[in-house]
């Protein structure tokens, strides 16, 4: 096995909660009394453009929520969206230990819209952990498209075999693995530590 030099991390479901997933949208339907089917249809039509930076949060809200008059404000809805993001327990501590080793490139590799992504980077001090953010809103392509994995390898000038990609979704991992990247499916912090150690990444650097 090649010596590992780079760790690519999904954010939602690994480091943080997901930003705007189905469970958050169900909460939004209940809180704001939305028509669920209409909301989901409109969301799905805009999702790819939203997460690849082709439409802004304002554009998304115009098309998905505020295409008609509502009894709540745009700011009310955005506050709810932002409030859905929370840090997961223990994973940030693992990241801090790996950062302290100063042995690896650490990069985020996530699907996210521009405004939510930048809010989460700032809110949860993610620049303390990651040297670069390979987010779909910056690269213009989303996981699990093979092109996003090729881009991150080109940008970081890493060979697939010296990289580990950590994600909670198996499909995202399959596509990265087909390019030769090492992968870990995140299930718990303890499991992640064990799987990293098996790949030669130990938190004590030994």
MOFENRA-V977940 format. One line per field, one symbol per residue. ss: DSSP state (~ for helix, > for strand, _ for the rest). psi: psi as a letter, one per 40 degrees, with the letter a starting at -180 (. if undefined). Layout:
ss=???
psi=???
This chain:
ss=_____>>>>__>___>_____~~~~~~~~~~~___~~~~~~~~~~~~~~~~_____~~~~~~~~_________~~~~~~~~~~___>___~~~~~~~~~~~___>>>>>>___~~~~~~~~~~__~~~___>>>>~~~~______~~~~~~~~~~~___~~~>>>>>__~~~~~~~~~___>>>>___~~~~~~~~~~________
psi=hihhehhhhicheddiiidgaddddddddddefihddddddddddeddddeeediidddddddddfeiiieiidddddddddeehiiiiddddddddddddfeihhiigihiiddddddddddefeeddhdihgidddeeiiifhddddddddddefiideeihhhiehdddddddddeeiiihhhdiddddddddddeegieee.
